[in-house]
Amino acid sequence: MGMPVSEFTKLYDMAFPVLFRVAWRIAGSAEAAEDLCQDAFSRLYEKDMSFPNLDEAKYWLIRVVKNVSLNYAKRKQREVRVYEKALHEDGRESTSGEGELLKEETVRDVQEALKKLPVKLREVLILKEYTEFNYKEIGRILGISEGNVKVRIFRARERLQVILGVEYGGSYVS
């Protein structure tokens, strides 16, 4: 194995909290986030990868979690659209448990607005706002310069304010 069990355990303990926050913010569900994090660790284990240090392994895991979470979120959005379309075509209101569950899973206004940002802006903002990474670390995770990270965060915040201001009556204050 590329990584001894003790190192794997240490990496898990060190990386899981930040991986969970990233996955939860992108996927919108704690249960899904946990599954997505486990998936990332499984991939690490299955690929029998080795890294020069635990930080490099953590950055690799963050990239994997970010990607699998984005894929999950896209798939979930498609499922909701198909479900809503089926309900609409059915011509009647649903009071089923599924309909109630969809209502309960509705994400707060800011999370909805976040989803409307382009991926490059959304991912950098999520990493900045929901993790403890600095600009340099975010740049390493995304493979871009520290300056580019700052520019993307600035642009993401600007767009987010516009989306929130237009769609929610301008009540958002930064």
Backbone as a printed PyTorch tensor [residue, N CA C, xyz], in Angstrom:
tensor([[[  0.8480,  -1.1940,   0.0000],
         [  0.0000,   0.0000,   0.0000],
         [  0.8780,   1.2370,   0.0000]],

        [[  0.4630,   2.2890,  -0.7070],
         [  1.2280,   3.5190,  -0.8000],
         [  1.3130,   4.2790,   0.5050]],

        [[  0.3590,   4.0720,   1.3950],
         [  0.3290,   4.8380,   2.6400],
         [  0.0450,   3.8720,   3.7900]],

        [[  0.9000,   3.8790,   4.8160],
         [  0.6450,   3.0080,   5.9680],
         [ -0.6770,   3.3730,   6.6510]],

        [[ -1.2720,   2.4080,   7.3170],
         [ -2.5650,   2.6130,   7.9640],
         [ -2.5150,   3.7750,   8.9550]],

        [[ -1.4320,   3.8990,   9.7020],
         [ -1.3290,   4.9850,  10.6850],
         [ -1.3340,   6.3510,   9.9910]],

        [[ -0.6730,   6.4490,   8.8380],
         [ -0.6720,   7.6980,   8.0740],
         [ -2.0530,   7.9830,   7.4940]],

        [[ -2.7150,   6.9340,   7.0090],
         [ -4.0580,   7.0840,   6.4530],
         [ -5.0150,   7.6030,   7.5350]],

        [[ -4.9180,   7.0300,   8.7290],
         [ -5.7570,   7.4600,   9.8440],
         [ -5.4750,   8.9120,  10.2060]],

        [[ -4.2060,   9.2670,  10.2360],
         [ -3.8160,  10.6510,  10.5490],
         [ -4.3700,  11.6040,   9.4830]],

        [[ -4.2500,  11.2180,   8.2170],
         [ -4.7740,  12.0240,   7.1180],
         [ -6.2900,  12.1650,   7.2390]],

        [[ -6.9640,  11.0810,   7.5360],
         [ -8.4190,  11.1080,   7.6870],
         [ -8.8270,  12.0990,   8.7740]],

        [[ -8.1860,  11.9840,   9.9380],
         [ -8.5050,  12.8720,  11.0560],
         [ -8.2190,  14.3330,  10.7180]],

        [[ -7.1500,  14.5700,   9.9740],
         [ -6.7490,  15.9330,   9.6340],
         [ -7.6560,  16.5290,   8.5400]],

        [[ -7.9880,  15.7280,   7.5300],
         [ -8.6520,  16.2510,   6.3390],
         [-10.1740,  16.1730,   6.3720]],

        [[-10.7300,  15.2090,   7.0730],
         [-12.1790,  15.0050,   6.9930],
         [-12.9990,  16.2550,   7.3180]],

        [[-12.6830,  17.0050,   8.3910],
         [-13.5270,  18.1760,   8.6910],
         [-13.6150,  19.1800,   7.5360]],

        [[-12.4970,  19.4750,   6.9000],
         [-12.5290,  20.4510,   5.8040],
         [-13.1850,  19.8440,   4.5670]],

        [[-12.9460,  18.5790,   4.3100],
         [-13.5820,  17.9150,   3.1740],
         [-15.1000,  17.9140,   3.3520]],

        [[-15.5330,  17.6440,   4.5620],
         [-16.9620,  17.6210,   4.8490],
         [-17.5900,  18.9910,   4.6080]],

        [[-16.9200,  20.0600,   5.0650],
         [-17.4700,  21.4090,   4.8660],
         [-17.5850,  21.7400,   3.3860]],

        [[-16.5650,  21.4010,   2.6130],
         [-16.5950,  21.6730,   1.1700],
         [-17.7480,  20.8950,   0.5240]],

        [[-17.8210,  19.6080,   0.8180],
         [-18.8550,  18.7630,   0.2110],
         [-20.2530,  19.2130,   0.6270]],

        [[-20.4260,  19.5580,   1.8980],
         [-21.7420,  19.9650,   2.3850],
         [-22.2110,  21.2450,   1.7160]],

        [[-21.3030,  22.2080,   1.5550],
         [-21.6820,  23.4810,   0.9310],
         [-22.0290,  23.3040,  -0.5380]],

        [[-21.3540,  22.4010,  -1.2050],
         [-21.6430,  22.1910,  -2.6310],
         [-22.8710,  21.3000,  -2.8100]],

        [[-22.9310,  20.2100,  -2.0520],
         [-24.0200,  19.2360,  -2.2170],
         [-25.2990,  19.6730,  -1.5110]],

        [[-25.1810,  20.4690,  -0.4570],
         [-26.3630,  20.9620,   0.2450],
         [-26.9760,  19.9810,   1.2200]],

        [[-26.2900,  18.8920,   1.5000],
         [-26.8350,  17.8760,   2.4010],
         [-25.6990,  17.2510,   3.2030]],

        [[-25.8940,  17.1470,   4.5090],
         [-24.8670,  16.5460,   5.3710],
         [-24.6890,  15.0670,   5.0470]],

        [[-25.7870,  14.3820,   4.7980],
         [-25.7080,  12.9550,   4.4840],
         [-24.9370,  12.7170,   3.1800]],

        [[-25.2470,  13.5100,   2.1740],
         [-24.5370,  13.3920,   0.8960],
         [-23.0670,  13.7490,   1.0740]],

        [[-22.7840,  14.7810,   1.8650],
         [-21.4050,  15.2090,   2.0860],
         [-20.5780,  14.0900,   2.7030]],

        [[-21.1640,  13.4070,   3.6590],
         [-20.4530,  12.2990,   4.3010],
         [-20.1260,  11.2090,   3.2800]],

        [[-21.1050,  10.8650,   2.4550],
         [-20.8880,   9.8520,   1.4150],
         [-19.8180,  10.2930,   0.4170]],

        [[-19.8520,  11.5570,   0.0250],
         [-18.8900,  12.0740,  -0.9430],
         [-17.4680,  12.0600,  -0.3680]],

        [[-17.3400,  12.3760,   0.8940],
         [-16.0200,  12.3360,   1.5500],
         [-15.4990,  10.8970,   1.6150]],

        [[-16.3870,   9.9890,   1.9700],
         [-15.9800,   8.5830,   2.0270],
         [-15.5540,   8.0960,   0.6340]],

        [[-16.2460,   8.5620,  -0.3740],
         [-15.9010,   8.2090,  -1.7500],
         [-14.4820,   8.6860,  -2.0840]],

        [[-14.1500,   9.9050,  -1.6730],
         [-12.8150,  10.4430,  -1.9450],
         [-11.7410,   9.6100,  -1.2460]],

        [[-11.9770,   9.2530,   0.0090],
         [-10.9980,   8.4340,   0.7300],
         [-10.8910,   7.0390,   0.1130]],

        [[-12.0020,   6.5070,  -0.3640],
         [-11.9700,   5.2060,  -1.0390],
         [-11.1210,   5.2660,  -2.3000]],

        [[-11.2700,   6.3460,  -3.0470],
         [-10.4720,   6.5120,  -4.2670],
         [ -8.9820,   6.5770,  -3.9390]],

        [[ -8.6510,   7.2850,  -2.8850],
         [ -7.2530,   7.3790,  -2.4550],
         [ -6.7170,   5.9950,  -2.1210]],

        [[ -7.4920,   5.2560,  -1.3740],
         [ -7.0750,   3.9190,  -0.9450],
         [ -6.9700,   2.9640,  -2.1400]],

        [[ -7.9980,   2.9770,  -3.0050],
         [ -8.0310,   2.0660,  -4.1500],
         [ -6.9070,   2.3320,  -5.1420]],

        [[ -6.5670,   3.6060,  -5.3130],
         [ -5.5130,   3.9570,  -6.2710],
         [ -4.1290,   3.6970,  -5.7080]],

        [[ -4.0710,   3.3580,  -4.4020],
         [ -2.8010,   3.0450,  -3.7590],
         [ -1.7870,   4.1630,  -3.9910]],

        [[ -2.2410,   5.3800,  -3.7690],
         [ -1.4070,   6.5450,  -4.0520],
         [ -0.4790,   6.8500,  -2.8900]],

        [[  0.6290,   7.4680,  -3.2470],
         [  1.5400,   7.9430,  -2.2030],
         [  1.8570,   9.4050,  -2.5010]],

        [[  2.1020,  10.1550,  -1.4510],
         [  2.3560,  11.5850,  -1.5530],
         [  3.5870,  11.9260,  -0.7400]],

        [[  4.2690,  13.0130,  -1.1080],
         [  5.4740,  13.3940,  -0.3530],
         [  5.1720,  13.7430,   1.1090]],

        [[  3.9330,  14.2350,   1.3630],
         [  3.5510,  14.5650,   2.7340],
         [  2.0280,  14.5760,   2.8440]],

        [[  1.5360,  14.6850,   4.0710],
         [  0.0910,  14.6340,   4.3000],
         [ -0.6340,  15.8380,   3.7100]],

        [[  0.0200,  16.9970,   3.6640],
         [ -0.6210,  18.1700,   3.0710],
         [ -0.9340,  17.9420,   1.5970]],

        [[ -0.0010,  17.3460,   0.8710],
         [ -0.2450,  17.0640,  -0.5520],
         [ -1.4080,  16.0980,  -0.7170]],

        [[ -1.4790,  15.1010,   0.1560],
         [ -2.5970,  14.1520,   0.1090],
         [ -3.9130,  14.8780,   0.4000]],

        [[ -3.8920,  15.8020,   1.3600],
         [ -5.0940,  16.5630,   1.7130],
         [ -5.5510,  17.4000,   0.5210]],

        [[ -4.6180,  18.0680,  -0.1620],
         [ -4.9880,  18.8910,  -1.3170],
         [ -5.5850,  18.0270,  -2.4280]],

        [[ -5.0230,  16.8380,  -2.6220],
         [ -5.5570,  15.9260,  -3.6360],
         [ -6.9880,  15.5420,  -3.2660]],

        [[ -7.2120,  15.2130,  -1.9960],
         [ -8.5400,  14.8350,  -1.5340],
         [ -9.5490,  15.9850,  -1.7040]],

        [[ -9.1130,  17.2050,  -1.4430],
         [-10.0090,  18.3600,  -1.5890],
         [-10.4320,  18.5050,  -3.0480]],

        [[ -9.4880,  18.3260,  -3.9600],
         [ -9.8350,  18.4050,  -5.3870],
         [-10.8510,  17.3190,  -5.7510]],

        [[-10.6280,  16.1090,  -5.2540],
         [-11.5480,  15.0090,  -5.5430],
         [-12.9320,  15.3010,  -4.9650]],

        [[-12.9830,  15.7410,  -3.7020],
         [-14.2710,  16.0370,  -3.0630],
         [-14.9900,  17.1580,  -3.7940]],

        [[-14.2530,  18.1770,  -4.1990],
         [-14.8560,  19.2850,  -4.9360],
         [-15.4980,  18.7560,  -6.2180]],

        [[-14.7750,  17.9370,  -6.9540],
         [-15.2910,  17.4280,  -8.2260],
         [-16.4760,  16.4810,  -8.0540]],

        [[-16.3820,  15.5340,  -7.1090],
         [-17.5010,  14.6030,  -6.9310],
         [-18.7270,  15.3340,  -6.3740]],

        [[-18.5040,  16.3680,  -5.5750],
         [-19.6230,  17.1490,  -5.0310],
         [-20.3110,  17.9530,  -6.1250]],

        [[-19.5330,  18.5600,  -7.0130],
         [-20.1230,  19.3040,  -8.1290],
         [-20.9360,  18.3700,  -9.0230]],

        [[-20.4020,  17.1750,  -9.2740],
         [-21.1360,  16.1950, -10.0820],
         [-22.4270,  15.7730,  -9.3910]],

        [[-22.3540,  15.5600,  -8.0880],
         [-23.5420,  15.1960,  -7.3070],
         [-24.5950,  16.2960,  -7.3960]],

        [[-24.1720,  17.5530,  -7.2090],
         [-25.1050,  18.6800,  -7.2250],
         [-25.7830,  18.8060,  -8.5930]],

        [[-25.0240,  18.6280,  -9.6630],
         [-25.6130,  18.6910, -11.0080],
         [-26.6490,  17.5810, -11.2000]],

        [[-26.2900,  16.3770, -10.7640],
         [-27.1940,  15.2370, -10.8970],
         [-28.4800,  15.4840, -10.0900]],

        [[-28.3330,  16.0110,  -8.8910],
         [-29.4780,  16.2890,  -8.0280],
         [-30.3970,  17.3390,  -8.6580]],

        [[-29.8000,  18.3850,  -9.2400],
         [-30.6060,  19.4210,  -9.9020],
         [-31.4090,  18.8360, -11.0540]],

        [[-30.7700,  17.9480, -11.8240],
         [-31.4840,  17.3050, -12.9340],
         [-32.6550,  16.4700, -12.4110]],

        [[-32.4300,  15.7340, -11.3170],
         [-33.4870,  14.9050, -10.7460],
         [-34.6650,  15.7630, -10.2900]],

        [[-34.3810,  16.8790,  -9.6480],
         [-35.4400,  17.7710,  -9.1680],
         [-36.2220,  18.3360, -10.3460]],

        [[-35.5140,  18.7520, -11.4090],
         [-36.1960,  19.2990, -12.5870],
         [-37.1120,  18.2550, -13.2250]],

        [[-36.6330,  17.0250, -13.3300],
         [-37.4470,  15.9580, -13.9130],
         [-38.6770,  15.7070, -13.0380]],

        [[-38.4700,  15.6800, -11.7340],
         [-39.5760,  15.4460, -10.8040],
         [-40.6070,  16.5690, -10.8980]],

        [[-40.1210,  17.8160, -10.9050],
         [-41.0340,  18.9630, -10.9820],
         [-41.7920,  18.9630, -12.3100]],

        [[-41.1020,  18.6020, -13.3830],
         [-41.7570,  18.5460, -14.6870],
         [-42.8550,  17.4840, -14.6780]],

        [[-42.5600,  16.3380, -14.0910],
         [-43.5530,  15.2650, -14.0120],
         [-44.7560,  15.7130, -13.1850]],

        [[-44.5240,  16.4190, -12.0910],
         [-45.6250,  16.9260, -11.2620],
         [-46.4680,  17.9200, -12.0400]],

        [[-45.7960,  18.8100, -12.7670],
         [-46.4910,  19.8390, -13.5370],
         [-47.3500,  19.2040, -14.6360]],

        [[-46.7840,  18.2200, -15.3360],
         [-47.5160,  17.5640, -16.4190],
         [-48.6800,  16.7380, -15.8880]],

        [[-48.5480,  16.2780, -14.6390],
         [-49.5940,  15.4860, -14.0210],
         [-50.8370,  16.3460, -13.7830]],

        [[-50.6370,  17.6640, -13.6280],
         [-51.7510,  18.5880, -13.4980],
         [-52.3710,  18.6540, -12.1190]],

        [[-51.7610,  18.0740, -11.1250],
         [-52.3120,  18.1660,  -9.7760],
         [-51.1940,  18.4150,  -8.7830]],

        [[-51.5610,  18.9730,  -7.6840],
         [-50.5960,  19.2390,  -6.6270],
         [-50.2860,  17.9340,  -5.9030]],

        [[-49.0620,  17.7880,  -5.4940],
         [-48.6790,  16.5860,  -4.7680],
         [-48.6030,  16.8860,  -3.2800]],

        [[-49.2050,  16.0310,  -2.5080],
         [-49.0610,  16.1530,  -1.0610],
         [-48.3380,  14.9230,  -0.5380]],

        [[-47.6590,  14.2350,  -1.4470],
         [-46.9610,  13.0180,  -1.0640],
         [-45.7620,  13.3400,  -0.1870]],

        [[-45.2230,  12.3100,   0.4150],
         [-44.0180,  12.4610,   1.2290],
         [-42.8620,  12.9850,   0.3950]],

        [[-42.7910,  12.5530,  -0.8690],
         [-41.7110,  13.0380,  -1.7370],
         [-41.8110,  14.5340,  -1.9590]],

        [[-43.0350,  15.0320,  -2.1890],
         [-43.2230,  16.4590,  -2.3970],
         [-42.8340,  17.2480,  -1.1610]],

        [[-43.2130,  16.7470,  -0.0040],
         [-42.8650,  17.4170,   1.2530],
         [-41.3590,  17.4000,   1.4660]],

        [[-40.7180,  16.2890,   1.1220],
         [-39.2740,  16.1770,   1.2800],
         [-38.5670,  17.1950,   0.3980]],

        [[-39.0550,  17.3520,  -0.8440],
         [-38.4540,  18.3460,  -1.7280],
         [-38.5670,  19.7380,  -1.1310]],

        [[-39.7140,  20.0400,  -0.5300],
         [-39.8950,  21.3520,   0.0880],
         [-38.9280,  21.5310,   1.2510]],

        [[-38.7510,  20.4880,   2.0500],
         [-37.8590,  20.5640,   3.2060],
         [-36.4040,  20.7270,   2.7920]],

        [[-36.0600,  20.1930,   1.6250],
         [-34.6750,  20.2550,   1.1610],
         [-34.3560,  21.5670,   0.4370]],

        [[-35.3300,  22.4550,   0.3160],
         [-35.0800,  23.7210,  -0.3570],
         [-33.9760,  24.4750,   0.3830]],

        [[-33.0080,  24.9100,  -0.3530],
         [-31.8320,  25.5470,   0.2410],
         [-32.0940,  27.0280,   0.4120]],

        [[-31.4590,  27.6240,   1.4310],
         [-31.6350,  29.0440,   1.7100],
         [-31.2820,  29.8880,   0.4850]],

        [[-31.7340,  31.1280,   0.5000],
         [-31.5510,  32.0360,  -0.6320],
         [-30.0950,  32.1440,  -1.0790]],

        [[-29.1910,  32.2650,  -0.1660],
         [-27.7780,  32.4340,  -0.5250],
         [-27.2410,  31.1920,  -1.2100]],

        [[-27.6120,  30.0260,  -0.7200],
         [-27.1450,  28.7990,  -1.3610],
         [-27.7110,  28.6720,  -2.7720]],

        [[-28.9520,  29.0960,  -2.9550],
         [-29.5400,  29.0840,  -4.2960],
         [-28.7920,  30.0480,  -5.2160]],

        [[-28.4870,  31.2160,  -4.6850],
         [-27.7570,  32.2020,  -5.4770],
         [-26.3600,  31.6840,  -5.8120]],

        [[-25.7330,  31.0100,  -4.8740],
         [-24.4070,  30.4280,  -5.1160],
         [-24.4420,  29.4770,  -6.3090]],

        [[-25.4940,  28.6990,  -6.4000],
         [-25.6150,  27.7330,  -7.4940],
         [-25.6720,  28.4030,  -8.8580]],

        [[-26.0790,  29.6610,  -8.8820],
         [-26.2050,  30.3750, -10.1530],
         [-24.8940,  30.9900, -10.6150]],

        [[-23.8980,  30.9640,  -9.7540],
         [-22.5840,  31.4830, -10.1520],
         [-21.9080,  30.4860, -11.0840]],

        [[-21.0930,  30.9650, -12.0080],
         [-20.2970,  30.0380, -12.8200],
         [-19.4200,  29.1880, -11.8980]],

        [[-19.1480,  27.9560, -12.2980],
         [-18.4030,  27.0130, -11.4610],
         [-17.0880,  27.5980, -10.9620]],

        [[-16.3370,  28.2600, -11.8300],
         [-15.0310,  28.7940, -11.4240],
         [-15.1560,  29.8290, -10.3110]],

        [[-16.2280,  30.5970, -10.3240],
         [-16.4370,  31.5860,  -9.2720],
         [-17.0210,  30.9270,  -8.0210]],

        [[-17.9320,  29.9990,  -8.2250],
         [-18.5730,  29.3240,  -7.0870],
         [-17.5550,  28.5280,  -6.2730]],

        [[-16.7020,  27.7530,  -6.9420],
         [-15.7780,  26.9010,  -6.2000],
         [-14.7760,  27.7120,  -5.3920]],

        [[-14.2840,  28.8180,  -5.9340],
         [-13.3150,  29.6220,  -5.2070],
         [-13.9800,  30.3010,  -4.0030]],

        [[-15.2200,  30.7310,  -4.1710],
         [-15.9310,  31.3840,  -3.0720],
         [-16.2630,  30.3830,  -1.9650]],

        [[-16.6640,  29.1940,  -2.3400],
         [-16.9520,  28.1490,  -1.3460],
         [-15.7000,  27.8190,  -0.5520]],

        [[-14.5760,  27.6530,  -1.2520],
         [-13.3290,  27.3420,  -0.5540],
         [-12.9090,  28.4760,   0.3750]],

        [[-13.1710,  29.7140,  -0.0140],
         [-12.7890,  30.8600,   0.8210],
         [-13.7220,  31.0270,   2.0130]],

        [[-15.0150,  30.9300,   1.7710],
         [-15.9860,  31.2430,   2.8110],
         [-16.2810,  30.0850,   3.7620]],

        [[-16.1070,  28.8490,   3.3050],
         [-16.5280,  27.7190,   4.1260],
         [-15.3880,  26.8080,   4.5590]],

        [[-14.1720,  27.2300,   4.3180],
         [-13.0120,  26.4960,   4.8250],
         [-12.0760,  27.5180,   5.4510]],

        [[-11.0200,  27.0430,   6.0160],
         [-10.0630,  27.9630,   6.6320],
         [ -8.8280,  28.1550,   5.7490]],

        [[ -8.9600,  27.8800,   4.4630],
         [ -7.8280,  28.0170,   3.5620],
         [ -7.5590,  29.4780,   3.2390]],

        [[ -6.2810,  29.8000,   3.0920],
         [ -5.9120,  31.1440,   2.6560],
         [ -5.8400,  31.1550,   1.1280]],

        [[ -5.5930,  32.3340,   0.5590],
         [ -5.5740,  32.4760,  -0.9060],
         [ -4.5430,  31.5570,  -1.5610]],

        [[ -3.3850,  31.4620,  -0.9600],
         [ -2.3190,  30.6350,  -1.5290],
         [ -2.7370,  29.1650,  -1.5620]],

        [[ -3.3410,  28.6870,  -0.4740],
         [ -3.7820,  27.2870,  -0.4150],
         [ -4.9090,  27.0260,  -1.4140]],

        [[ -5.8090,  27.9670,  -1.5450],
         [ -6.9010,  27.8190,  -2.5180],
         [ -6.3180,  27.7420,  -3.9290]],

        [[ -5.3160,  28.5760,  -4.1920],
         [ -4.6470,  28.5280,  -5.4880],
         [ -4.0410,  27.1610,  -5.7650]],

        [[ -3.4230,  26.5750,  -4.7460],
         [ -2.8370,  25.2320,  -4.9040],
         [ -3.9050,  24.1990,  -5.1970]],

        [[ -5.0190,  24.2800,  -4.4940],
         [ -6.1060,  23.3190,  -4.6800],
         [ -6.6690,  23.4030,  -6.0960]],

        [[ -6.8590,  24.6310,  -6.5780],
         [ -7.4930,  24.8260,  -7.8890],
         [ -6.4950,  24.8900,  -9.0460]],

        [[ -5.2060,  24.9720,  -8.7180],
         [ -4.2020,  25.0520,  -9.7770],
         [ -4.1440,  26.4070, -10.4560]],

        [[ -4.4130,  27.4730,  -9.6810],
         [ -4.3480,  28.8280, -10.2260],
         [ -3.4910,  29.6900,  -9.2990]],

        [[ -3.1430,  30.8840,  -9.7620],
         [ -2.2900,  31.7620,  -8.9610],
         [ -3.0740,  32.3880,  -7.8090]],

        [[ -2.3480,  32.8480,  -6.8070],
         [ -2.9610,  33.5150,  -5.6650],
         [ -3.7100,  34.7690,  -6.1220]],

        [[ -3.1180,  35.5040,  -7.0630],
         [ -3.7760,  36.6990,  -7.6000],
         [ -5.0880,  36.3680,  -8.2950]],

        [[ -5.0900,  35.2630,  -9.0470],
         [ -6.2970,  34.8320,  -9.7330],
         [ -7.3780,  34.4390,  -8.7300]],

        [[ -6.9650,  33.8420,  -7.6060],
         [ -7.9170,  33.4890,  -6.5540],
         [ -8.6040,  34.7540,  -6.0480]],

        [[ -7.8140,  35.8010,  -5.7750],
         [ -8.3710,  37.0560,  -5.2550],
         [ -9.3510,  37.6850,  -6.2470]],

        [[ -8.9750,  37.6700,  -7.5190],
         [ -9.8440,  38.2430,  -8.5570],
         [-11.1580,  37.4700,  -8.6380]],

        [[-11.0760,  36.1400,  -8.6280],
         [-12.2870,  35.3220,  -8.7240],
         [-13.1960,  35.5250,  -7.5140]],

        [[-12.6020,  35.6330,  -6.3340],
         [-13.4140,  35.8520,  -5.1300],
         [-14.1270,  37.1970,  -5.2200]],

        [[-13.4060,  38.2190,  -5.6520],
         [-14.0060,  39.5450,  -5.8100],
         [-15.1680,  39.4890,  -6.7970]],

        [[-14.9370,  38.8660,  -7.9580],
         [-15.9850,  38.7690,  -8.9820],
         [-17.1740,  37.9370,  -8.4920]],

        [[-16.8770,  36.8610,  -7.7680],
         [-17.9510,  36.0000,  -7.2500],
         [-18.8290,  36.7740,  -6.2700]],

        [[-18.2070,  37.5330,  -5.3850],
         [-18.9840,  38.3060,  -4.4130],
         [-19.8290,  39.3680,  -5.1060]],

        [[-19.2550,  40.0080,  -6.1250],
         [-20.0170,  41.0110,  -6.8810],
         [-21.2440,  40.3810,  -7.5410]],

        [[-21.0420,  39.2620,  -8.2150],
         [-22.1570,  38.5950,  -8.9080],
         [-23.2020,  38.1010,  -7.9230]],

        [[-22.7360,  37.5980,  -6.7930],
         [-23.6530,  37.1050,  -5.7740],
         [-24.5540,  38.2330,  -5.2750]],

        [[-23.9810,  39.4040,  -5.0730],
         [-24.7760,  40.5460,  -4.6340],
         [-25.7980,  40.9460,  -5.6860]],

        [[-25.4070,  40.8880,  -6.9500],
         [-26.3390,  41.2280,  -8.0280],
         [-27.4880,  40.2190,  -8.0620]],

        [[-27.1650,  38.9320,  -8.0010],
         [-28.1930,  37.8880,  -8.0310],
         [-29.1560,  38.0650,  -6.8600]],

        [[-28.5970,  38.2370,  -5.6720],
         [-29.4390,  38.3860,  -4.4870],
         [-30.2470,  39.6740,  -4.5380]],

        [[-29.6570,  40.7360,  -5.0180],
         [-30.3530,  42.0180,  -5.1000],
         [-31.4970,  41.9800,  -6.0740]],

        [[-31.2970,  41.3440,  -7.2250],
         [-32.3370,  41.2780,  -8.2570],
         [-33.4360,  40.3210,  -7.8690]],

        [[-33.0580,  39.1140,  -7.4030],
         [-34.0600,  38.0720,  -7.1640],
         [-34.7690,  38.2060,  -5.8310]],

        [[-34.1420,  38.8720,  -4.8810],
         [-34.7440,  38.9080,  -3.5520],
         [-34.9780,  40.3520,  -3.1000]],

        [[-35.2690,  41.2250,  -4.0580],
         [-35.6910,  42.5730,  -3.7450],
         [-34.6390,  43.4730,  -3.1450]],

        [[-33.3820,  43.1620,  -3.3640],
         [-32.3130,  44.0340,  -2.9140],
         [-32.1170,  44.0630,  -1.4160]],

        [[-32.6140,  43.0450,  -0.7020],
         [-32.5040,  43.0610,   0.7530],
         [-31.1560,  42.5680,   1.2430]],

        [[-30.3320,  42.0410,   0.3530],
         [-29.0320,  41.5260,   0.7550],
         [-28.0410,  42.6550,   0.9740]],

        [[-27.3800,  42.6370,   2.0870],
         [-26.3610,  43.6300,   2.4020],
         [-25.0800,  42.8960,   2.7140]],

        [[-23.9860,  43.3050,   2.0900],
         [-22.7240,  42.6100,   2.3420],
         [-22.0680,  43.1390,   3.5910]]])
